[in-house]
Amino acid sequence: PRQEVTGYFYTRKLDGKWWFVDPDGYLFWSLGVDGVNRTTPTPTEGREEFFPNLDHLRTEANQAIFREGGIDFRMANHVRKYGNDGHSVANEVNIGRLKSWGINTLGAWSRVDQETRLPYTLIIHPDRQGMGEIAKMVDPFSDEYLSNLRVRLNAISKHNEDPWLLGVFINNELHWNEEFAVPNQVLSAGGDIPARQAMNGFLKERYPDIESLNSAWGSGFESFEEINGMLDEDSPENFRRDMRAFLKFYAEAYYRLTAGEMRKVFPNHLYLGSRLHGRAKTNRPVQEAASKYCDVVSFNIYEHSVSDFETLFDVDKPAIIGEFHFGTASHGVWGTGLRAAYDLDNQRALYERYIRDAARHPSFVGAHWFILYDQLATGRFDGENFRIGVLNVTDVPYRELVEGIENAAAGMYRERGQ
């Protein structure tokens, strides 16, 4: 059934299931792949003995494969296969491949050209301020986060009027972790960081003076600024209650600020959230905050099935899977990824089941495979070297996985009930 035509993607719930609606008003379920036509070099600096005799690669056509501190052998293979303009040719070939397989979305970290003519997502990574031991966390109370968020959004603002833009992810896999991880780190932080100052203000709103707080917590602090300690299973319930409330306050500050800045630059497009992962998928205060401010709440879900996945939303919102995969260690690269398949046929079967389950789930409006190419055998910037691609490093598709994608694409609207 055709919906309202707006010229841009939006979301709508029909018959109990969430959908994207495309710019022409048609229902759309996003079947995507991450990292399309993006390459990642393997580090060579400090381990040059692993990479002898590379002078033969230093041709005029291959200059782009040599990056600062690393080399991209996948780009070198494109030149070998397609000629001097090999990488550009490979990019065109890949877009044709995706369309023929039934992939309808370029996921995060994909290269986007105006002539691609496929729905796509963007992702930005504002600088993280860190929070004690939680290095991958932003401080939404800091001027540094706000300033860098604005810079990163403005850098991609040229896409604002593009109807092919599905939406924007902001940040990836922040380490919210379990319920008390962030409060514990803020409690242990010095008073000069913005998040700790925000905590002091939050507690002063709840308690008229330090004596009232001490009475509730069974503590003996002389001032709000001297509060310290860590939550554990023996902590007083009032202390735990207040820290749960602070986590929700913190998460809402993050999503409210981020959504507000996103909409200033992209008033026509969807805010796709921060790609919750790991223990954040069961962190209720974070999900509740995300559901209030994100247009679509994103998750990276590395499981064999999502049929029983439960959203913990305060506000009914759609969800999208930003990453999943099943890797094998049978073809040139040793890492099996975050979820393993025992061979290529099993990988195909797991892919088909995952997409079937996601398409049947009332909240999910799409799922994106991570990633288009196998990672290099000698690893990316962090050493990760997974055999998780739809294509290998010599630009050859895995036939079995392609068949799984084609089958899933052919059946996903039927599974969703349309």
TORNULO-555873 format. One record per residue (C-alpha): chain; z, x, y; residue number from 1. Coordinates in steps of 0.02 Angstrom, whole numbers, plus 32768, in hexadecimal, padded with zeros to 4 digits. Example, Ala and Ser with C-alpha at 12.3 -4.5 7.8 and 13.67 -1.06 7.14 Angstrom:
! TORNULO-555873
+------+------+------+------+-----+
| unit |    Z |    X |    Y | pos |
+------+------+------+------+-----+
|    A | 8186 | 8267 | 7F1F |   1 |
|    A | 8165 | 82AC | 7FCB |   2 |
+------+------+------+------+-----+
***
This chain:
! TORNULO-555873
+------+------+------+------+-----+
| unit |    Z |    X |    Y | pos |
+------+------+------+------+-----+
|    A | 8000 | 8000 | 8000 |   1 |
|    A | 7FCC | 8047 | 80A7 |   2 |
|    A | 8055 | 8060 | 8128 |   3 |
|    A | 8058 | 8076 | 81E4 |   4 |
|    A | 7FDD | 80F9 | 8224 |   5 |
|    A | 8033 | 8177 | 8296 |   6 |
|    A | 7FC1 | 820F | 828D |   7 |
|    A | 804E | 8278 | 8243 |   8 |
|    A | 80B5 | 827E | 81A4 |   9 |
|    A | 8153 | 8214 | 819D |  10 |
|    A | 81C4 | 81CC | 8115 |  11 |
|    A | 81E0 | 811B | 80D8 |  12 |
|    A | 8242 | 80C9 | 804B |  13 |
|    A | 81E2 | 8049 | 7FE4 |  14 |
|    A | 8224 | 7FE8 | 7F4E |  15 |
|    A | 82BB | 805B | 7F42 |  16 |
|    A | 8259 | 80FF | 7F47 |  17 |
|    A | 823D | 8178 | 7FD6 |  18 |
|    A | 818F | 81B3 | 8006 |  19 |
|    A | 8134 | 821D | 8082 |  20 |
|    A | 80B0 | 81BA | 80DF |  21 |
|    A | 8018 | 821E | 8114 |  22 |
|    A | 7FC8 | 821B | 81C1 |  23 |
|    A | 7F4E | 8192 | 818B |  24 |
|    A | 7FDA | 8123 | 8148 |  25 |
|    A | 7FCB | 8146 | 808E |  26 |
|    A | 805B | 816B | 8018 |  27 |
|    A | 8068 | 8224 | 7FEF |  28 |
|    A | 80CE | 8285 | 7F6F |  29 |
|    A | 80CF | 8340 | 7F91 |  30 |
|    A | 809B | 83AF | 7F00 |  31 |
|    A | 80A2 | 845F | 7F45 |  32 |
|    A | 80A2 | 851A | 7F26 |  33 |
|    A | 8101 | 8599 | 7F90 |  34 |
|    A | 80BC | 863D | 7FD1 |  35 |
|    A | 8004 | 860D | 7FD1 |  36 |
|    A | 7F9B | 869F | 8012 |  37 |
|    A | 8035 | 8702 | 8046 |  38 |
|    A | 8051 | 87AC | 7FF9 |  39 |
|    A | 80EC | 8816 | 7FE8 |  40 |
|    A | 80E8 | 88D4 | 7FD5 |  41 |
|    A | 8150 | 8934 | 7F5A |  42 |
|    A | 81C2 | 89B6 | 7FAC |  43 |
|    A | 818C | 8A6A | 7F98 |  44 |
|    A | 81FE | 8AC2 | 8013 |  45 |
|    A | 8283 | 8B24 | 7FB8 |  46 |
|    A | 822E | 8B15 | 7F10 |  47 |
|    A | 8188 | 8B68 | 7F30 |  48 |
|    A | 818C | 8BBA | 7E84 |  49 |
|    A | 8161 | 8B0F | 7E3A |  50 |
|    A | 80BF | 8B06 | 7E9F |  51 |
|    A | 805F | 8BAA | 7E8D |  52 |
|    A | 7FA7 | 8BC3 | 7EB1 |  53 |
|    A | 7F84 | 8B2D | 7F20 |  54 |
|    A | 7F0A | 8B87 | 7F91 |  55 |
|    A | 7E78 | 8B31 | 7F3B |  56 |
|    A | 7EB9 | 8A8B | 7F82 |  57 |
|    A | 7EB3 | 8AC7 | 8037 |  58 |
|    A | 7E08 | 8A80 | 805F |  59 |
|    A | 7DD9 | 8A27 | 80FF |  60 |
|    A | 7DDA | 8980 | 80A3 |  61 |
|    A | 7E86 | 89A2 | 805B |  62 |
|    A | 7EE4 | 89D2 | 80F8 |  63 |
|    A | 7F41 | 892C | 80FA |  64 |
|    A | 7F93 | 894C | 8052 |  65 |
|    A | 7FFB | 89DB | 8098 |  66 |
|    A | 8092 | 898F | 80EE |  67 |
|    A | 8126 | 89E5 | 813F |  68 |
|    A | 818B | 8A28 | 80AD |  69 |
|    A | 8121 | 89D3 | 8029 |  70 |
|    A | 807A | 89AA | 7FDB |  71 |
|    A | 802A | 8906 | 7FA4 |  72 |
|    A | 7FCD | 891F | 7F01 |  73 |
|    A | 7F9C | 8868 | 7EFA |  74 |
|    A | 7F35 | 887D | 7F99 |  75 |
|    A | 7EE7 | 8919 | 7F4E |  76 |
|    A | 7EB3 | 88B1 | 7EB8 |  77 |
|    A | 7E60 | 8833 | 7F2C |  78 |
|    A | 7DF4 | 88BD | 7F74 |  79 |
|    A | 7DC9 | 88FA | 7EC5 |  80 |
|    A | 7D99 | 884B | 7E90 |  81 |
|    A | 7D45 | 8801 | 7F29 |  82 |
|    A | 7D0D | 8896 | 7F92 |  83 |
|    A | 7D40 | 88DC | 803A |  84 |
|    A | 7D72 | 8832 | 8080 |  85 |
|    A | 7DCC | 880C | 7FDE |  86 |
|    A | 7E6C | 87C4 | 8023 |  87 |
|    A | 7E13 | 8744 | 8090 |  88 |
|    A | 7DA1 | 8714 | 8000 |  89 |
|    A | 7E37 | 8700 | 7F8C |  90 |
|    A | 7E8A | 868F | 800D |  91 |
|    A | 7DF1 | 861C | 800D |  92 |
|    A | 7DE8 | 861F | 7F50 |  93 |
|    A | 7EA0 | 85EF | 7F42 |  94 |
|    A | 7E8E | 8558 | 7FB3 |  95 |
|    A | 7DFE | 851D | 7F47 |  96 |
|    A | 7E66 | 853A | 7EAB |  97 |
|    A | 7EFA | 84D7 | 7EED |  98 |
|    A | 7E8D | 8443 | 7F1E |  99 |
|    A | 7E36 | 8441 | 7E76 | 100 |
|    A | 7EDC | 8447 | 7E18 | 101 |
|    A | 7F27 | 83B7 | 7E7B | 102 |
|    A | 7FA1 | 841A | 7EE8 | 103 |
|    A | 7FAC | 83BC | 7F8C | 104 |
|    A | 8027 | 8425 | 7FF4 | 105 |
|    A | 8039 | 84D9 | 802A | 106 |
|    A | 80F2 | 84FC | 8014 | 107 |
|    A | 8163 | 8573 | 8073 | 108 |
|    A | 8126 | 8622 | 80A0 | 109 |
|    A | 806F | 85F3 | 8090 | 110 |
|    A | 7FE6 | 8632 | 8100 | 111 |
|    A | 7FA0 | 85A2 | 8164 | 112 |
|    A | 7EF2 | 85A1 | 81B2 | 113 |
|    A | 7EAB | 8511 | 8215 | 114 |
|    A | 7E19 | 8501 | 819E | 115 |
|    A | 7E88 | 84F3 | 8103 | 116 |
|    A | 7E8F | 8435 | 810E | 117 |
|    A | 7F27 | 8420 | 809F | 118 |
|    A | 7FD2 | 83DD | 80CF | 119 |
|    A | 8048 | 846E | 80EB | 120 |
|    A | 80FB | 849A | 8116 | 121 |
|    A | 813F | 851F | 8189 | 122 |
|    A | 81E1 | 8580 | 8177 | 123 |
|    A | 8240 | 85E7 | 81F6 | 124 |
|    A | 82D5 | 8659 | 81DF | 125 |
|    A | 8344 | 8665 | 827A | 126 |
|    A | 83B6 | 86FD | 8276 | 127 |
|    A | 8455 | 86E7 | 8210 | 128 |
|    A | 84F7 | 8717 | 8262 | 129 |
|    A | 8559 | 8727 | 81BF | 130 |
|    A | 8605 | 86E4 | 819E | 131 |
|    A | 8679 | 8765 | 8150 | 132 |
|    A | 863D | 8781 | 80A0 | 133 |
|    A | 85B9 | 86F8 | 80B3 | 134 |
|    A | 8529 | 875E | 80F7 | 135 |
|    A | 84A8 | 86D3 | 80E8 | 136 |
|    A | 84F7 | 865A | 8162 | 137 |
|    A | 84D7 | 8629 | 8216 | 138 |
|    A | 855B | 8607 | 829A | 139 |
|    A | 8522 | 8565 | 82EE | 140 |
|    A | 85A1 | 857E | 8379 | 141 |
|    A | 8555 | 8623 | 83B1 | 142 |
|    A | 84D9 | 863B | 843F | 143 |
|    A | 8482 | 86BB | 83D0 | 144 |
|    A | 8451 | 8638 | 834F | 145 |
|    A | 8414 | 85BD | 83D2 | 146 |
|    A | 83AF | 8640 | 842E | 147 |
|    A | 835B | 8682 | 8390 | 148 |
|    A | 8339 | 85D3 | 834E | 149 |
|    A | 82DB | 85AB | 83EE | 150 |
|    A | 8276 | 864B | 83E3 | 151 |
|    A | 8243 | 8629 | 832F | 152 |
|    A | 8214 | 8573 | 8351 | 153 |
|    A | 81AE | 859F | 83EA | 154 |
|    A | 8151 | 8623 | 8385 | 155 |
|    A | 8106 | 859A | 8316 | 156 |
|    A | 80F7 | 8513 | 839D | 157 |
|    A | 8038 | 8518 | 8396 | 158 |
|    A | 8045 | 84AC | 82F9 | 159 |
|    A | 8099 | 841B | 8352 | 160 |
|    A | 7FFE | 83AF | 8363 | 161 |
|    A | 7FB6 | 83D7 | 82B7 | 162 |
|    A | 7FB5 | 833A | 8249 | 163 |
|    A | 7FAD | 83A7 | 81AC | 164 |
|    A | 805D | 83EB | 81CB | 165 |
|    A | 80D0 | 8393 | 8150 | 166 |
|    A | 816F | 83D9 | 819C | 167 |
|    A | 81D9 | 8471 | 81C5 | 168 |
|    A | 8262 | 84C6 | 815F | 169 |
|    A | 82E3 | 8525 | 81C5 | 170 |
|    A | 8341 | 85AB | 8164 | 171 |
|    A | 8342 | 85C0 | 80A8 | 172 |
|    A | 83D4 | 85C1 | 802F | 173 |
|    A | 8462 | 85D8 | 80AA | 174 |
|    A | 84FD | 8604 | 8046 | 175 |
|    A | 8565 | 8568 | 805E | 176 |
|    A | 85A4 | 8583 | 7FAD | 177 |
|    A | 863B | 851F | 7F74 | 178 |
|    A | 869E | 84AB | 7FE4 | 179 |
|    A | 8717 | 8528 | 802F | 180 |
|    A | 86AB | 85C5 | 803C | 181 |
|    A | 867F | 85B1 | 80F4 | 182 |
|    A | 872D | 8578 | 812D | 183 |
|    A | 877B | 860C | 80D2 | 184 |
|    A | 8709 | 8688 | 8129 | 185 |
|    A | 8727 | 863B | 81D4 | 186 |
|    A | 87E3 | 863D | 81B5 | 187 |
|    A | 87DC | 86F7 | 8190 | 188 |
|    A | 8768 | 8720 | 8221 | 189 |
|    A | 879F | 876A | 82C6 | 190 |
|    A | 87BB | 86F7 | 8359 | 191 |
|    A | 8728 | 873B | 83BB | 192 |
|    A | 86A0 | 86EB | 8350 | 193 |
|    A | 8661 | 8641 | 838C | 194 |
|    A | 8682 | 85EA | 82E6 | 195 |
|    A | 8739 | 861A | 82EA | 196 |
|    A | 874A | 85DF | 839D | 197 |
|    A | 86FB | 853B | 8366 | 198 |
|    A | 8779 | 852D | 82D8 | 199 |
|    A | 880A | 8546 | 8351 | 200 |
|    A | 87C4 | 84BC | 83C0 | 201 |
|    A | 87A9 | 844B | 8329 | 202 |
|    A | 885E | 845F | 82F1 | 203 |
|    A | 88A1 | 8443 | 83A0 | 204 |
|    A | 8846 | 839D | 83A2 | 205 |
|    A | 88A1 | 836B | 8301 | 206 |
|    A | 894D | 83AB | 8330 | 207 |
|    A | 899F | 83A1 | 83DE | 208 |
|    A | 89FA | 8446 | 83C4 | 209 |
|    A | 8A14 | 84D1 | 8345 | 210 |
|    A | 8AB9 | 8486 | 830D | 211 |
|    A | 8A60 | 83E8 | 82D4 | 212 |
|    A | 89E3 | 8450 | 8271 | 213 |
|    A | 8A6F | 84B8 | 8222 | 214 |
|    A | 8AC9 | 841A | 81EF | 215 |
|    A | 8A2C | 83D5 | 819A | 216 |
|    A | 89FD | 8479 | 8146 | 217 |
|    A | 8AAA | 84BA | 811D | 218 |
|    A | 8A7F | 8558 | 817F | 219 |
|    A | 8AD1 | 85C0 | 8207 | 220 |
|    A | 8A48 | 85F5 | 827F | 221 |
|    A | 8A78 | 8619 | 8333 | 222 |
|    A | 89D0 | 85E4 | 837D | 223 |
|    A | 8928 | 859C | 834B | 224 |
|    A | 88D9 | 8647 | 8369 | 225 |
|    A | 894B | 8697 | 82E6 | 226 |
|    A | 891E | 8621 | 8259 | 227 |
|    A | 88E1 | 867C | 81C0 | 228 |
|    A | 88E4 | 866C | 8104 | 229 |
|    A | 8872 | 8639 | 8078 | 230 |
|    A | 8862 | 8596 | 801B | 231 |
|    A | 8888 | 8592 | 7F62 | 232 |
|    A | 88C0 | 8515 | 7EE0 | 233 |
|    A | 8975 | 8524 | 7F1B | 234 |
|    A | 8951 | 8500 | 7FD2 | 235 |
|    A | 89A7 | 8467 | 801E | 236 |
|    A | 893C | 83CB | 8019 | 237 |
|    A | 8942 | 83B4 | 80D7 | 238 |
|    A | 88FE | 8464 | 80ED | 239 |
|    A | 8872 | 8441 | 8070 | 240 |
|    A | 884C | 839A | 80C4 | 241 |
|    A | 883A | 83EC | 816E | 242 |
|    A | 87CA | 8475 | 812B | 243 |
|    A | 875A | 83F5 | 80D7 | 244 |
|    A | 874D | 839E | 817E | 245 |
|    A | 8726 | 8443 | 81D4 | 246 |
|    A | 8699 | 8469 | 815A | 247 |
|    A | 864A | 83C2 | 8183 | 248 |
|    A | 8663 | 83E5 | 823D | 249 |
|    A | 8610 | 8490 | 8226 | 250 |
|    A | 857E | 844C | 81BF | 251 |
|    A | 855F | 83BD | 8238 | 252 |
|    A | 855F | 8437 | 82CA | 253 |
|    A | 84DB | 849F | 826F | 254 |
|    A | 8468 | 8410 | 823F | 255 |
|    A | 847E | 83B2 | 82E4 | 256 |
|    A | 8453 | 844B | 834C | 257 |
|    A | 83C2 | 8480 | 82DC | 258 |
|    A | 8377 | 83D1 | 82D4 | 259 |
|    A | 8387 | 83BB | 838F | 260 |
|    A | 832A | 845E | 83B5 | 261 |
|    A | 82A8 | 8437 | 832F | 262 |
|    A | 827F | 8390 | 8380 | 263 |
|    A | 826C | 83DD | 842C | 264 |
|    A | 81DE | 844A | 83EB | 265 |
|    A | 819C | 83D8 | 835F | 266 |
|    A | 81B6 | 8324 | 8397 | 267 |
|    A | 812D | 82E7 | 8321 | 268 |
|    A | 8165 | 833C | 8281 | 269 |
|    A | 81E8 | 8337 | 81F9 | 270 |
|    A | 8280 | 83A8 | 81F0 | 271 |
|    A | 828B | 83D9 | 8138 | 272 |
|    A | 8337 | 8428 | 813A | 273 |
|    A | 8376 | 84CF | 80FA | 274 |
|    A | 8350 | 84CF | 803F | 275 |
|    A | 83FD | 84BD | 7FF2 | 276 |
|    A | 8417 | 851D | 7F52 | 277 |
|    A | 849A | 8553 | 7ED4 | 278 |
|    A | 8548 | 850B | 7EF1 | 279 |
|    A | 850D | 84BD | 7F95 | 280 |
|    A | 84B8 | 8439 | 7F29 | 281 |
|    A | 8565 | 83F4 | 7EFF | 282 |
|    A | 85B5 | 8412 | 7FA9 | 283 |
|    A | 85CD | 8361 | 7FE8 | 284 |
|    A | 85FA | 8385 | 80A0 | 285 |
|    A | 855D | 83F0 | 80B5 | 286 |
|    A | 84EC | 836D | 8065 | 287 |
|    A | 853C | 82E4 | 80CF | 288 |
|    A | 851B | 8348 | 816D | 289 |
|    A | 8468 | 8371 | 8139 | 290 |
|    A | 8442 | 82BB | 8115 | 291 |
|    A | 8476 | 828A | 81C6 | 292 |
|    A | 8400 | 8300 | 8220 | 293 |
|    A | 8371 | 8332 | 81AB | 294 |
|    A | 82DA | 82C2 | 8197 | 295 |
|    A | 82CC | 8302 | 80E5 | 296 |
|    A | 8358 | 8363 | 808E | 297 |
|    A | 8314 | 83F8 | 802F | 298 |
|    A | 8358 | 8448 | 7F90 | 299 |
|    A | 8324 | 84DD | 7F28 | 300 |
|    A | 834A | 84A0 | 7E78 | 301 |
|    A | 8335 | 851C | 7DEC | 302 |
|    A | 835C | 84AA | 7D59 | 303 |
|    A | 82F8 | 8472 | 7CC3 | 304 |
|    A | 82FF | 83BE | 7CFD | 305 |
|    A | 832E | 835B | 7D98 | 306 |
|    A | 8339 | 82B1 | 7D43 | 307 |
|    A | 83F5 | 82AA | 7D5B | 308 |
|    A | 83FC | 8300 | 7E06 | 309 |
|    A | 8475 | 82A5 | 7E78 | 310 |
|    A | 846A | 82A8 | 7F34 | 311 |
|    A | 8510 | 82A2 | 7F92 | 312 |
|    A | 84CC | 825C | 8033 | 313 |
|    A | 852C | 81FF | 80B8 | 314 |
|    A | 8489 | 81B6 | 80FB | 315 |
|    A | 83FC | 8180 | 8087 | 316 |
|    A | 8372 | 8201 | 809D | 317 |
|    A | 82E2 | 8246 | 8036 | 318 |
|    A | 82EE | 82F1 | 7FE3 | 319 |
|    A | 826F | 8378 | 7FB9 | 320 |
|    A | 8277 | 8407 | 7F3C | 321 |
|    A | 8246 | 84A5 | 7F98 | 322 |
|    A | 824B | 8519 | 7F01 | 323 |
|    A | 824B | 8512 | 7E43 | 324 |
|    A | 81FB | 8578 | 7DBA | 325 |
|    A | 8200 | 85AC | 7D04 | 326 |
|    A | 81D2 | 8662 | 7CE3 | 327 |
|    A | 81A0 | 86C2 | 7C49 | 328 |
|    A | 81B4 | 877B | 7C23 | 329 |
|    A | 811A | 8785 | 7BB7 | 330 |
|    A | 8094 | 87C0 | 7C2F | 331 |
|    A | 80A9 | 8863 | 7C8D | 332 |
|    A | 8144 | 8839 | 7CF4 | 333 |
|    A | 81F1 | 883B | 7CA9 | 334 |
|    A | 8251 | 87BC | 7D0F | 335 |
|    A | 8257 | 870D | 7CC7 | 336 |
|    A | 8289 | 86BD | 7D6C | 337 |
|    A | 831D | 864B | 7D8D | 338 |
|    A | 82F0 | 85D8 | 7CFD | 339 |
|    A | 8294 | 861C | 7C65 | 340 |
|    A | 820B | 85DA | 7BF5 | 341 |
|    A | 81F3 | 862C | 7B4C | 342 |
|    A | 8134 | 8633 | 7B59 | 343 |
|    A | 80A3 | 85F3 | 7BC1 | 344 |
|    A | 8093 | 854F | 7B61 | 345 |
|    A | 814C | 852D | 7B7B | 346 |
|    A | 8138 | 8555 | 7C34 | 347 |
|    A | 80B0 | 84D0 | 7C41 | 348 |
|    A | 811C | 844F | 7BE7 | 349 |
|    A | 81B3 | 8473 | 7C54 | 350 |
|    A | 8149 | 8463 | 7CF2 | 351 |
|    A | 8103 | 83BB | 7CBD | 352 |
|    A | 81AF | 8377 | 7C91 | 353 |
|    A | 81FC | 83B5 | 7D34 | 354 |
|    A | 8176 | 8361 | 7DA0 | 355 |
|    A | 817F | 82C1 | 7D39 | 356 |
|    A | 823C | 82B9 | 7D51 | 357 |
|    A | 822F | 82E1 | 7E0B | 358 |
|    A | 81A8 | 825D | 7E25 | 359 |
|    A | 8215 | 81DA | 7DD1 | 360 |
|    A | 82B0 | 8206 | 7E37 | 361 |
|    A | 82C2 | 818A | 7EC7 | 362 |
|    A | 82F6 | 820E | 7F47 | 363 |
|    A | 8276 | 8298 | 7F2B | 364 |
|    A | 81D7 | 8297 | 7F92 | 365 |
|    A | 8192 | 8339 | 7F4C | 366 |
|    A | 81AC | 83DA | 7EEB | 367 |
|    A | 8167 | 8489 | 7F0F | 368 |
|    A | 8153 | 8513 | 7E8D | 369 |
|    A | 818C | 85C3 | 7EBC | 370 |
|    A | 8113 | 8621 | 7EC3 | 371 |
|    A | 8054 | 8632 | 7EBE | 372 |
|    A | 8048 | 86E6 | 7E7F | 373 |
|    A | 80B3 | 8748 | 7E04 | 374 |
|    A | 8123 | 87C3 | 7E5D | 375 |
|    A | 80F5 | 887A | 7E4D | 376 |
|    A | 813B | 88D8 | 7DB7 | 377 |
|    A | 8192 | 8955 | 7E2A | 378 |
|    A | 81E6 | 88C9 | 7E8C | 379 |
|    A | 81E5 | 887E | 7F39 | 380 |
|    A | 825A | 88B0 | 7FC9 | 381 |
|    A | 82F6 | 8880 | 7F66 | 382 |
|    A | 82B8 | 88BB | 7EBC | 383 |
|    A | 828D | 880E | 7E7B | 384 |
|    A | 81FB | 881C | 7E02 | 385 |
|    A | 81E3 | 8774 | 7DAC | 386 |
|    A | 8152 | 8738 | 7D40 | 387 |
|    A | 8150 | 8690 | 7D97 | 388 |
|    A | 80A2 | 8682 | 7DE3 | 389 |
|    A | 8016 | 8608 | 7DC6 | 390 |
|    A | 7FA9 | 86A4 | 7DD9 | 391 |
|    A | 7FCA | 8753 | 7D9B | 392 |
|    A | 7FC2 | 87ED | 7E0B | 393 |
|    A | 7F09 | 8806 | 7DE1 | 394 |
|    A | 7EE1 | 8758 | 7E25 | 395 |
|    A | 7EC7 | 8703 | 7D7D | 396 |
|    A | 7F12 | 8654 | 7D63 | 397 |
|    A | 7F82 | 862F | 7CCF | 398 |
|    A | 7F1C | 85AB | 7C76 | 399 |
|    A | 7FB0 | 8555 | 7C26 | 400 |
|    A | 8010 | 853D | 7CC9 | 401 |
|    A | 7F73 | 8502 | 7D23 | 402 |
|    A | 7F5C | 847D | 7C9D | 403 |
|    A | 8010 | 8448 | 7CB9 | 404 |
|    A | 7FF3 | 8439 | 7D75 | 405 |
|    A | 7F55 | 83D4 | 7D5B | 406 |
|    A | 7FAD | 835E | 7CE3 | 407 |
|    A | 8041 | 8349 | 7D57 | 408 |
|    A | 7FD1 | 832A | 7DEE | 409 |
|    A | 7F6D | 82A8 | 7D8F | 410 |
|    A | 8008 | 8248 | 7D5B | 411 |
|    A | 8085 | 825B | 7DEA | 412 |
|    A | 8058 | 81BB | 7E48 | 413 |
|    A | 805B | 8158 | 7DA7 | 414 |
|    A | 8108 | 819F | 7D7F | 415 |
|    A | 8142 | 8170 | 7E2E | 416 |
|    A | 810A | 80BE | 7E10 | 417 |
|    A | 806C | 80B5 | 7E7B | 418 |
+------+------+------+------+-----+
***
